[in-house]
Amino acid sequence: MFSNIIFFISAAFGFLCAAIIYGKNKNHEHSLINKYLIVIITINAARFLFHGIMEAYPEININNFVIFIDVSAIMLMPCLYLYFYNIINENKFESKNLLHFIVPFLVVSAFFVTNFVKSDHTDVFRNLFFIVSILLYLTYAVFGFLMLYKNVWGRKAEIRAIQKQNKLIKNWTIFLYVCFLLLLLSRVTTSFISKNPGSFNNNYLWIAALIWSCVFVTIISTPEILYGYNFLNKTIDAANEKVVLNSVWHLKGTVTPITIERDKKIDEKVKILLLDYLHQIEELSFHTHAFRNPDLSLDDIAVALNIPISHINFIFKYQCNESFTDYKKIVRIHDATRLIESGYLKENKIETLSAKVGFSSYNTFIAAFKTITGVTTQEYAKRY
């Protein structure tokens, strides 16, 4: 009964998680709808659902179907590796990725051929399947670790909003990788406890269900991890609310305590109009070409929006988590990505793009582009 409850709860979390991801895609929120993550979530949710049904209603003969799902779970190993790969590269589907599934497919096919043909060596084949699956787990664990250690866990950035997202993705990938290792450990440990590694004794499968429940709940409670590294541009494109850059603006209180009396008086006035001010600033930022001016200053923004310069200075001093310099980088890189997507680089050089969006230094543009989008300009252009 205990394990049965866990199966159904885990399945419910899994399907809810998949629905949330699908809903984001349906609403065009531009989150990183990673096909491999969807496969991982859906298969595990279905797996625990049918295990729960099999335990609750033993008269329903679905044992062979459940074994099929359990064995096919070996396909999730390359899925998890490719999910990590896509977080880093955020590339479109590549046919070469299918190569990762050749060995798991052959192993699963061999298992079913030997399992459903009457033979005195069934246990031997099952033990062999267990050994091969563990070796695959270890192989992807090693390659996954090397890839994450090199490209995710040591990633640096100067812009605070990017630092926050980098840390979020780092913690998420560490958590998911540890869960991957715990699943491997539980599979090996429980197999030897049952004294038959190749058997499908599901008395301990509730442990895996608990681990996956933690993964599902993490995704549900922290949807920011679905946006990947290029989250700023995606949230700008997706936002329907007045304030787009929630991670950039400090909406509750101020970034630093206000100690100057003059600023305290300005705070009383700005507080009432803050959301309207931020909306106007973002409209100027993302729906005009004002930031293409390389010499753009806070005075220019104040004049363009007809807002007192003291209020604009106050906002970028106390209500913005980024310096004005870094804020301009965010806006200009977003402008650059839109130009790339429209085919600008087909007839122009990257140096021309850099100058067009307002960067006075080509090297600063290259560094800012990689920091904010997570990829180089050439890699970004290949997607379009």
N, C-alpha and C positions, 0 to 999 in steps of 0.2 A: 504493500500500500504506500509506504514512504517513497520508494523509488518511482512508483507510478505517478504520484503527485508531482515529483520533481520533473519527470518527463513532460507532463502536460504544461507545467509552468514554463519550462525551457522552450517548448514548442511555441507557446503563446508569445513569449518575448521575441523569439526568432521571427515569426510571421509579422509581428508588430514592427520590428526593426526593418524588415524587407518592405513593408507598406510605407514606412516613413521615407525610405530612400526612393521608392517609386514615386511617392507624392512629390518629393522635391524635383524629380525629373519632370513630372507632369506639369508642375507649376513653373517650369523653366527657371529654377533657382541656380542653375549652372554649377551645382556642387559636383564633385568628382564622382560621377556615377560609375563606379568601377565594376565591370561585368564579373570579375573574379570574386569580388566581395559579395555580390548578390548570389552567385552560385554557392559560395561557402555557407552563407546564412540560410539560404533556402533548403539546401540538402540536409544540413544539420537539424533545422526545424522540422522537416518532414521525417527525418530519421527518428527523432525523439517522439514525435506524434504517433508514429506507427508502433514504436515500442510500447508507448503508453496504452494504445488500443489493444495490442496483443496481450498485455498483462491484465487489463481490465476485462477483456472479453476473450478468454482463452478458447472459447468454442469457435471463434472465427479463425480459420486456418490461413494465416498470412505469414507463416514462419519462413517459407522460402523467399517471399518478397522482402522481408526484413533482413534476411541474410544477404540478399542482393544489394540492399542499400548499405549495409555495414561494410561489405567487401568493396563496393564502389567508392566508399569514403577515401580510399587510397588516392583517388583522383584529386582530393582536396590539397594534397601536399604541393603539387606544382601550382595550384590555384593560389595558395597563400604566398608562395614565392613570387608569382607574377603580380599579385596585388601589391606587394612591397615594391616591385620593380616599377609598377605604374604610378605609385605615389611619387617616386623620384622623377620619372620621365614624362608621366601623364601623356603617353602617346596613344594614337589610335590603334585599332587592332592590327597586329602583325601576324601574318600566316606562319612565320617561323616559331611563334609561341606554341603552336600545336605540337611541335617536336617534343615539348615537355611531357606530353600525354601519351606518347607512344609506348614507353616502357610500362607505366601503370595500366594502360589498356590491355597490353599483352599479358600482364600478370593476372589481371582480373579475368580475362578470357580463359587463360589456362586454368584458373581456379574453378570456374564453372564447368569446364569440360571434364575435369577430373572429379569434381564433386558430384555431378549428376550421372556419371557413368559408374556402374557398380564395379567396385574394385576392392581388393584387400589392402590397398595402399592408400586409402583415403586420408588416414591420419598423417601419413608421411607427407602427402601433398599439402595438407593444411599447415603442417609445421614448416614446410618449405615456404609457403605463402607468407607465414608470419615472419620468417627470417628476412625474406626479400622486402616486405613492407617496412620492417624496422630499418633496414639498410637505406631504403628510399627516404624515410624520415630523417635519418642521420645526414644523408647527403644534402637534402634541402635545408636542414638545420645549419650546416656548415656554410653553404653558399649564401643562405639568407643572412647569416651573421656577418659575413665578410662584406656583403653589399650594404647592409644597414650601417655597419660601423664606419664604412668609408663615406657614404653619401648622405646619411641622415643624422646619426648620433653626434657627429662633430661639426655640423653645419653652423656657420657664423653669419651674423647680420648686424648692421648698425642701427637700422630703423626699429624702433621699439615694437611697433605692431607686428613686424616681421619676426622679431625675436620671440614674441609671445606665441605666434603661430608655429615657429620652429620648435619651441619647447613643447607645445601641445602635441605636435606630430611625433617628436622624439619620445615623449612619455607614452603615447599611444602605441607606437611600434615596439617599444620595449615591453609594454604590457602584453601585446598580442604575441610577441615572440616568446615571452615567458610562458604564456598559456599554451603555446605550441609545444614547448618542452615539457610542461606538466602533463599534457595529453599523451606525449610519448612515454613519459615515465610511468603514468598510471596504466597505460596499455601493457608495458613490459612487466610491471610489478604484479598486476592482477592476473596476468597470464600465468606467471609462475606460482602465484598463490593457488590457482586452480589446478596446478601441476599438469597442465596440458596447454602449452602455448598456442597451438593451432586451433583450439576449440573456440566456439562462440558462446562462451558462458557470460551472460549479460548481467550477472548479479552485481557487478561493480560499474555498470555503464552509467549509473546515476552520478558517478564522480565526473565523468566527461560532460554530462548534462549540466552539472553545477558550474563547471569551468566555462562552458559556452554561454550559460545564462549571464555570467559576469561580463562576457564580451558583448552580448546583445544589449545589456543594460547600459554599458559604457557608451555604445553608439547612440542609443536613444537619448541619454542624458547629456551627451556632448556632441551635437551634430556638427560642430565646427571642424571636426576631424575629417568630415566628408569633403571639405573644400580643397584639401591638398595645400601646396605651397602658394599657389597663385590665388589665394582667397580674396585679396583686396579687389582685384579686377572683377572677380566673380560676384562678390557682394555688391559692387557698384552696379553691375549690369542687372542684378536680380532684384535690387531693392525697390519696394513699392511705397516705403514709408518716407517721411520727410528727411530724416537723418539717415544717411547711408553708412558712413564710416563709424559705426559704433565703437570699434576698437581704437579709433584714433581720437575721438572726442571724449572728454572727461565730463560726463553729464551729471554725476552726483558729486557735489562739492567741488573742490579745485585741486589741481595737480599738486600745488604746494600751498602751505598756509599763507594767507594774506596778512602782511604786517604793516604795509604802508597805508596810511589813513586815506590818501587820495584813491587808492585802489579799492579800499573798502566801500567808499561812496559809489564808485563805478560799479562794483559788484551788485549793489542794490538795484541799479538800473538794468544791468545786463541780465541778471537772473530772470527777470520777467520776460525778456525778449530773446533769451538764449536759443531756444529751438528754432525760432524764426530766423535769427541771425545765421545759425549753422546751415539751415536750409538754403538761404541766399548764397552763402559762401560755396556750398556744394553745387548749386545751380551754375554759378560762375565758373567753378572748377571743371565740371564735367559736361556742360552744355554750351560752352563758348570756347573760344580759342585764346582767352586772356592769358593763360599760363604759357603760351608759346613765346611770349615776350621774355627774353633771357634776363632782362633787368627788372622784372616785376617785383614790386615792393608792397609792403603792407599799406602804404599810403595810396598806391594805385588801386588796391582792393577797396579801400574805404571810399575813394572817389567813385569807382565803378558802381558800388552798391548804395552810395549815398548814406553810409553809416559813419558815425563819428570815429575818427582815427583812434581816439582813446579807447573806444569799445573794441575795435579790431585788435589793437595791441593787447588789450586785456584778455580777449578770447585766446589768442595764440600763446599768451604767457601763462594763463591759469586754467584754460579749458581744453587745451590740446596736449595730448600725450607725446606729440612729436614736435621737433623744432620746425620753424617755418621752412627752413631749407629742405628738411626731409619730407615735409608735406608737399612741397613743390615737386619733389622727385616722384612721389606717389601719383600725383595728378598727371605729370608728364609721361610717366611710363604707361599709365592707362591710355593716354592719348596715342602713344606709340604702338601699343598692342592693337588698338582699333585700326590704325593705319596699315599695319602689317596684315591684318585680317582682310582688309579691303584690297590687298595686292600692291601696296605702295612699293615694296622692295623688288617688284618685277622690273621696274624701270628706274629705280633709284638705289643709291648705295646706303649702307648703314650710317655712314658719316652724315649724309644728307638728312636722314631721318632724325638723327641726334640733334642736329641744328634746328630742324623744323619744329620739333616739339619744345624747344626752349633751352636745351643744354648747351652751355658754352664750352664744355669739355667733353670730348668723345669718350675718354677713359672713364669719366664719371658716369656717363650714360650707360656704358657697357656693364660697369659694376652694379649700378642701380637696377638695371634690367634683370640681371641674373639674381640679385637679392630678392626683388619683389615678385618676379614670375617663377623663379626656381629653375629657369632654363636660359640658355643664351638666345640672342636674337635669331641666329640661324636655326636653332632647334625649334623655336616658336614658329618661325616662318614655314618650316616643313609641314606643320600641321594643316596649313591652309594652302 
